[in-house]
Amino acid sequence: MSEQQGVGRVGEMTIPIGISVNGTDHELAEPTTLQELLERLDLPTKGVAVAVNGEVFSRARWSERVGRGWEIEVLTAVQGG
């Protein structure tokens, strides 16, 4: 996850990046931070944990741009009994 690959440009053409969020594929046409992505997809940003490629992605890193091929899981706590 340390190598970041964002939206690419070839001449005047923008190449979208492909990601997966909770098992659904998405293409991003512009550089987007994780925080912006969650808001754009109307996903909760409070009371959740986020994993990227199977690793916990701390809230302190949510301002980083989403990278090509990321598999993002947004997990909410469920109270049981």
URJOKA-V527137 format. One record per backbone hydrogen bond with DSSP energy under -1.0 kcal/mol. NH is the residue of the N-H (numbers start at 1). CO is the residue of the C=O. If there is no record, write none. Layout:
# URJOKA-V527137
nh=NH co=CO
nh=NH co=CO
This chain:
# URJOKA-V527137
nh=8 co=15
nh=10 co=13
nh=13 co=10
nh=15 co=8
nh=17 co=28
nh=19 co=26
nh=20 co=70
nh=21 co=24
nh=22 co=72
nh=24 co=21
nh=26 co=19
nh=28 co=17
nh=34 co=64
nh=35 co=62
nh=37 co=33
nh=38 co=34
nh=39 co=35
nh=40 co=36
nh=41 co=37
nh=42 co=39
nh=43 co=38
nh=49 co=75
nh=51 co=73
nh=52 co=55
nh=53 co=71
nh=55 co=52
nh=57 co=50
nh=61 co=58
nh=62 co=59
nh=64 co=61
nh=66 co=32
nh=68 co=5
nh=69 co=18
nh=70 co=67
nh=72 co=20
nh=73 co=51
nh=75 co=49
